Amino acid sequence: MAITREQVRRVAALARLRLAPEEEERLTGDLDHILEAFARLSAIDTSTVAPTAHVEDFGAFLRPDTVENPPAGDESLANAPARDGRFFKVPKIIE
Amino acid sequence: MTALHELSLRDAAARVRRRETSSVELVRAALERIAAVEPAVGAFLTVTEAEALAAAQAIDRRVAAGEDPGPLAGVPVGIKDMICTKGVRTTAASRILERFVPAYDATVTARLRAAGAVVVGKLNCDEFAMGSSTENSALGTTRNPWDGSRVPGGSSGGSGAAVAAGECHAALGTDTGGSVRLPAAFCGVVGLKPTYGRVSRYGVIAYASSLDQVGPLARDVADTALMLQAIAGHDAADSTASPRPVPAYGAVLEQGVLGLRLGLPREYFVEGMQPEVEAGVRAAVRELERLGAVVEPVSLPHTEYAIATYYLIATAEASSNLARYDGIRYGLRAPADSLGAMYETSRAAGFGTEVKRRIMLGTYALSAGYYDAYYLKAQQVRTLIRRDFEQAFQRCEALVTPVAPTTAFRLGEKVADPLTMYLSDIFTISVNLAGLPSLALPCGFDGAGLPIGLQVIGRPFDEETVLRVGAAYERATEWHGKRPRL
């Protein structure tokens, strides 16, 4: 099944990536090439096989529900691309 | 006399503890070596000279006061730039995190420091650990210390190159599909991917969370065991870090391989692999037999599906993990007048080609209409790959294979076709899908003088056996003592 330019645009929108036209073109070819090679998986009968999401052997690890994080201080904002006092600054959200 | 930067990790630490050498002397020797060879190697993204010297002085003061700073006392180590270091920029070799300075140490960083190690810098890698050659770094080129026209392997290429070049005595890498073992093999050093869950990932930048694991690289098996000892064990800050007790890894290294059953998977000796690699690995297997191991053929029949399975699962998880880079709280923000445009332009400007490719592939595999055919299918095949190993381990205590089908390839040789690059991981990737421990160690050189890597794969949480096999092989051979001329 061939990947189309339109599919690449739709996936890029889902992934929040703005692609240049030449990137779109290259990725269309790349995804097509890669997924064609990966189509070999469909040859295996997995109708009775349970999926593996992770390989942990001890189940969910629970800890006491106690607050350990220190209150957010200046450190939390130190990497902010834009800030206003104690706040992260972002472009207008509500028109 | 051996130069200070050439000492093993354990000898260097022992000297500091006995007050024969100061930590400051070791750190200065490492910094001098870095200054001398970095123009040719390019392993480091950041050298933390001032911080390292201050930390070394603190260690020396403790030794002078009669305290024991720990098993890694005062020894210079490097850390892959996927792993957070408090106050020192941590970039994932990406433009999007180029100026990111963590507010805290990763658990593995903190544990190395607590064991006495001194961090001399942050090591280059493929962007977000996505790659097999370190050529996907957005921030620098790392060259193989054995041949500057070759790649160091990836994604932890800086870690492999720095250890091989004598710029630090050991390093940390991360391994999602082979990223510790491949650079270890290409650079002629030892690398260990621990069992999934053996080492905490708290403070490690996430790529594919069901596969990622932190592992050490060092110049021999005993130093690798010492590093693992320092970082392994449960961590309340990472719910995937196993509560299983951590054994004393150093205690098994002398035990030898007499009577140990080793499996040789026939799918790992395939047409198209470099003949010298096959010959080197087969010679190593004969050496292990000579030492008393019982070698028998085994089969891992789903091996041929591992690349597809891995690159669907890993990219799906990556597309989710990398959604956090939105330009809001940290990382690159591109100018834009709306929030949506800001996300899209920041990510477009911050991520490199391979990262975008994997985000796109993963988003596609998870999207409505394709989920069952790709992501779910890959998860089902992952079960089959895991069962292959379970079956083999019913008969064998460890498996012996090559790390990669070739030795280090040339810079630029595989960048044009992503699939060709992905095939470099063909012998390492299944191990991550099954969550197993695996050791890479040198077992010879090809005609061009490039190191060949031997892989020893173990049962879950049986790091002891793979280290034991590696140590026995090292005692009988001299490959691990060879150093590149720089």
HADDOCK unambig.tbl for C-alpha pairs under 7 A between the chains (distance, minus, plus):
assign (segid A and resid 11 and name CA) (segid B and resid 360 and name CA) 6.48 0.50 0.50
assign (segid A and resid 11 and name CA) (segid B and resid 363 and name CA) 6.42 0.50 0.50
assign (segid A and resid 11 and name CA) (segid B and resid 364 and name CA) 6.05 0.50 0.50
assign (segid A and resid 12 and name CA) (segid B and resid 360 and name CA) 6.55 0.50 0.50
assign (segid A and resid 15 and name CA) (segid B and resid 360 and name CA) 6.91 0.50 0.50
assign (segid A and resid 15 and name CA) (segid B and resid 363 and name CA) 6.45 0.50 0.50
assign (segid A and resid 16 and name CA) (segid B and resid 343 and name CA) 6.33 0.50 0.50
assign (segid A and resid 16 and name CA) (segid B and resid 344 and name CA) 4.91 0.50 0.50
assign (segid A and resid 17 and name CA) (segid B and resid 344 and name CA) 4.73 0.50 0.50
assign (segid A and resid 17 and name CA) (segid B and resid 347 and name CA) 5.92 0.50 0.50
assign (segid A and resid 17 and name CA) (segid B and resid 348 and name CA) 5.53 0.50 0.50
assign (segid A and resid 18 and name CA) (segid B and resid 344 and name CA) 5.01 0.50 0.50
assign (segid A and resid 18 and name CA) (segid B and resid 345 and name CA) 5.93 0.50 0.50
assign (segid A and resid 18 and name CA) (segid B and resid 348 and name CA) 5.47 0.50 0.50
assign (segid A and resid 19 and name CA) (segid B and resid 348 and name CA) 6.67 0.50 0.50
assign (segid A and resid 27 and name CA) (segid B and resid 357 and name CA) 6.71 0.50 0.50
assign (segid A and resid 31 and name CA) (segid B and resid 361 and name CA) 6.61 0.50 0.50
assign (segid A and resid 34 and name CA) (segid B and resid 419 and name CA) 6.61 0.50 0.50
assign (segid A and resid 38 and name CA) (segid B and resid 308 and name CA) 4.98 0.50 0.50
assign (segid A and resid 41 and name CA) (segid B and resid 305 and name CA) 6.57 0.50 0.50
assign (segid A and resid 46 and name CA) (segid B and resid 380 and name CA) 6.38 0.50 0.50
assign (segid A and resid 49 and name CA) (segid B and resid 380 and name CA) 5.78 0.50 0.50
assign (segid A and resid 50 and name CA) (segid B and resid 380 and name CA) 5.77 0.50 0.50
assign (segid A and resid 50 and name CA) (segid B and resid 383 and name CA) 6.97 0.50 0.50
assign (segid A and resid 51 and name CA) (segid B and resid 376 and name CA) 6.70 0.50 0.50
assign (segid A and resid 51 and name CA) (segid B and resid 379 and name CA) 4.63 0.50 0.50
assign (segid A and resid 51 and name CA) (segid B and resid 380 and name CA) 4.05 0.50 0.50
assign (segid A and resid 51 and name CA) (segid B and resid 383 and name CA) 6.11 0.50 0.50
assign (segid A and resid 52 and name CA) (segid B and resid 379 and name CA) 5.08 0.50 0.50
assign (segid A and resid 52 and name CA) (segid B and resid 380 and name CA) 6.19 0.50 0.50
assign (segid A and resid 52 and name CA) (segid B and resid 382 and name CA) 6.11 0.50 0.50
assign (segid A and resid 52 and name CA) (segid B and resid 383 and name CA) 5.40 0.50 0.50
assign (segid A and resid 53 and name CA) (segid B and resid 379 and name CA) 6.38 0.50 0.50
assign (segid A and resid 54 and name CA) (segid B and resid 210 and name CA) 5.26 0.50 0.50
assign (segid A and resid 55 and name CA) (segid B and resid 434 and name CA) 6.86 0.50 0.50
assign (segid A and resid 55 and name CA) (segid B and resid 435 and name CA) 6.06 0.50 0.50
assign (segid A and resid 56 and name CA) (segid B and resid 197 and name CA) 6.79 0.50 0.50
assign (segid A and resid 61 and name CA) (segid B and resid 239 and name CA) 5.50 0.50 0.50
assign (segid A and resid 75 and name CA) (segid B and resid 103 and name CA) 6.16 0.50 0.50
assign (segid A and resid 79 and name CA) (segid B and resid 100 and name CA) 6.26 0.50 0.50
assign (segid A and resid 79 and name CA) (segid B and resid 101 and name CA) 6.80 0.50 0.50
assign (segid A and resid 79 and name CA) (segid B and resid 329 and name CA) 6.72 0.50 0.50
assign (segid A and resid 79 and name CA) (segid B and resid 330 and name CA) 4.83 0.50 0.50
assign (segid A and resid 80 and name CA) (segid B and resid 328 and name CA) 6.96 0.50 0.50
assign (segid A and resid 80 and name CA) (segid B and resid 329 and name CA) 4.81 0.50 0.50
assign (segid A and resid 80 and name CA) (segid B and resid 330 and name CA) 4.81 0.50 0.50
assign (segid A and resid 81 and name CA) (segid B and resid 328 and name CA) 6.83 0.50 0.50
assign (segid A and resid 81 and name CA) (segid B and resid 329 and name CA) 6.70 0.50 0.50
assign (segid A and resid 81 and name CA) (segid B and resid 330 and name CA) 5.95 0.50 0.50
assign (segid A and resid 81 and name CA) (segid B and resid 331 and name CA) 6.84 0.50 0.50
assign (segid A and resid 81 and name CA) (segid B and resid 332 and name CA) 6.94 0.50 0.50
assign (segid A and resid 81 and name CA) (segid B and resid 333 and name CA) 6.22 0.50 0.50
assign (segid A and resid 88 and name CA) (segid B and resid 329 and name CA) 6.52 0.50 0.50
assign (segid A and resid 90 and name CA) (segid B and resid 328 and name CA) 6.75 0.50 0.50
assign (segid A and resid 91 and name CA) (segid B and resid 337 and name CA) 6.05 0.50 0.50
assign (segid A and resid 91 and name CA) (segid B and resid 338 and name CA) 5.50 0.50 0.50
assign (segid A and resid 91 and name CA) (segid B and resid 339 and name CA) 5.51 0.50 0.50
assign (segid A and resid 92 and name CA) (segid B and resid 338 and name CA) 6.29 0.50 0.50
assign (segid A and resid 92 and name CA) (segid B and resid 339 and name CA) 6.85 0.50 0.50
assign (segid A and resid 93 and name CA) (segid B and resid 339 and name CA) 6.25 0.50 0.50
